C-alpha cells in the first residue's frame, strides 16, 4: 500500500514513528531515531520517578460524560484515590478523563501519559501531571514500569493491546504478580468466554492463566483484589490503604 494513500494522511513526515516503521532507512537515520527515543525515555523517567504508587486505568476515549461507563470509571478513579493510589491513565478523553476526574474529585493525584495522534487524543483537564509521548512503545513501557496494577474498563483496540501485552508480560515472567482487573462483566463476557472455552480447550494457554486477571462489576471486589496483591508483592505500608477523610 502506498504511503501516498490519502487515508493514511499522505507521506510519512521525516523522523516520525510512521516513517521508521515503514521499512529500513540509512544507518544515520536509524541512529537518530534511537537518539530521539532515548530522549523520550529519559524525559519520562525524570517526570514519573516520584509520582508514588500508581494504578493505571485503561478504556475507550470515545465514551461521553453521560455514558454509564464514564460514570463507572469516575467511581473507580475515586476509589483508587481513596485507597491512596496515584491514578494514571492515557491522559485522553472518555474513560481516561473519567478516571482522572474521579481521582481529582476525591483529593487524589491524577497523571496522564498522552500520545500524539491525529484524532481523539487530546489531553483531559483533570491532570496534575501530563507527559506527551510520540511513540506508542515508549508510552507503554512507562505505563507498565510505573504502575502496580491495571484496571481495564470497556475499550477498543488500544485497550485490548494494553490488556494483552500486560497479560503476556505476566505469563512470560517479565513482570510478576501484576494485578489486572477487567471492569465490566457484560462487556467482556464474549472475550472471557473465548479465553476460557476456546484458548484453554485448544491448549494455547493453560488453565492457570485464567488466574492472571479478575473480571467484575464490583468496585469493592476490585479494591480487595488490588489490596491483597499489591501489599503482598511490594510490601507497601498498610497505611496506604487507610481511606482519606
N, C-alpha and C positions, 0 to 999 in steps of 0.2 A: 504494500500500500504506500502510495507516495506521501512524502512529508508535506507536499503542497495541497493535499486534500483540505478543503475549507472546513470540513467537520473537525479536523484536528487543530484548527487555528493557524494554518499556514506553516511555513518552515520553522523549525525549532530554533529559537534565538541562541546565539553562541554562548557557551558557558553554562547553559541550563541543564537540569536533570534530564529533560526530554532529549536534548542533543546527545548527552552522554549515553543514554540508553538506546540510542538509535543505531549503535554499532561502533566498531573500532575507530579510533582517531589517532592523530600523531602522538608520539610519546610525550611531547611537551604539553599538549592539551590535556592528556590523561593525567599528567603530573599536576597541572594547575587545578584540575578538578579535585584531586586528592587534597591539595592545599586548602581549597575552599571548604571542603567537607571537614577537614581538621579544625579550621577556624570556627565552623558552626558547632562542632562538638565542644570545643573549649568554651565558647560563649554559653552553651547550655550548662556545662559543668559549673561555671562560675555563678550563674544565676540561681541554680537549683540546689547548690551544695548545702544550704542552711534552711531549706524550706520545712523541715520537720517531717514526721511520719505521714506519708500520703496514701490515700486510696484513690485510684483513678476510676472515674465513671465514664463509660462509653455509651454512645447511642446516636440515633439519627439527627442530623442537622435540620430535618425538614418538618418536624412537629412544631406547631404553633402553640401559643400560650394557652389557648382554650382546649387543647387536646389532653385526654386523661393521662397519656404517657408523660407529657410535660409536667403535670402536677405530681405524678408519682416520682419522677426524677427529682423534682424540687424537694419532696419529702425525704428522699434518700440522701440528698446533699445535706439537709438539715440534721438528719440523724447522725451521719458521719461526723459532722462538725460537733454535735453534742457529745460524741464519743471521744473527741479530742484530736481527730484526724484533720490534716490539711486535705482539702478536696481538690483534686486535679482532674482536668478534662482536656479535650482538644481545643478548648477556648472559643469554639464557634457558637452558632445559634442552636435552637431546638433543645434536645436533651442535654447538651453540654451547658447551654445557658441556664437551663432549669436547675441542674445540679450545683453550678456555681452560685446561682441566686439563692438557693436554699441554704447553702453554707454561709453566705454573707449575712442573710437574714437571721441565722442562728448565732451569729457572732464569731464564726469560724474564719479560717484563711482559705482563700479561693485562688487557684492558679490555672492558667490556660496555656497550653502548648499549641499555638496556632500553626497553620500550614498555609503557604501561599498557593491559592487556587484561583482559576478564572471564574468560579461560580461558588455560591453558597457560603463559603468560609470567611465571613467577616467576624472580627472579634466581638464577643458579647461584653456588655457594660458592667459585669459583676465580678471583675477580676482585680485581685490585689497585685498579682504578678503575671506578666504575659511575656512569653518568648515566641517569636515567629520564626519558623523554620522554612527553608526552601526545599529540603529533601525529606521525603517521607521516611526513609530508613533511619535517618538521624533522629527524627522525632519519635519513632517507635522505640528506638534504643532508650531514649530518655524516659519515655512513659513506663517502661519496664524497670529500668535502673532505679528510678526514684519513687516507685510505688511498692507498697507492701501487699497489695492485692488489687483486683479489678472487680468492679460492679458493672455488669453489662446489661444495659437497658435495650428495648427494641431498637433495631437499626438495620442498615442495609449492608452493602458490600464492604464498606470500610470497617464497620463494626465487626462483621464476620472475620475479616482479615486480622483485626487486632485480637479477637477472641481465640481464633485457631492458632495464631502464632504463639500466644501465651500458653495454650494447652500443649503445643508441640515442644516448647522450651521446657515445660514441666515433664512431659513424657520422656524427653531425651536427657533429662537430668542437668540441663543447662541452668535451670533455676529449680529450687526445691520448696515444697510446702507453700506454694504461692496461691492463696485462696482466690477462687473465681466464683462469683455469684451471678447467675442469669436471672434477672427480674422480669417475670412475665411468662407464667406457665402456659397460657393460651398462645401467645405469640410464638414461643419457641417449641410448642408441642410437636410439630411435624419434624423439626430438626432433631430434637431429642429422640423422637421415635426412630428416625433413621440411624442415629448413632447407636441406640440400644438394640434395635431389632434387625438392622442390616449390617452395620460395621462389626459388631460383636459376633454375630452369627457367621459372617463371612471370614472372620479371623483377621480383619485388617487392623483392629485394635483389640486389646484384652479387656476382659470384664472389669478388671481393677481400674481401668482408665475412666470408668464411669464415676469413680470417686474423686476425680480431679476437679469437679465443679458441682455447685448446688443450683438447682432450679426452684424458684419460689416466687410467691407474690407477697410474702410477709417481710416487712421491714424488721420486725423483731427477730425473725429467723435469720435474716441477713446479718444482723448485729451479733447474734450468738455465734454464727459461723465464723465471722471475722475475728471476734473476740478470742475464741478458742485457738484459732490457728495463728494469728499474728502474735499474741502474747507468748505462745509456746515456741514459735520459731525464733523470735527476735529478743525474747526476754525483756520486753518492754515493761516499764513500771505499771502496776495496776492502776496508779493514779491517772494514767492516760484515759482510762475508761470511766472516770467519775464524770457524770453529766454536768454540763455547765449550769449554773444557777442564774 
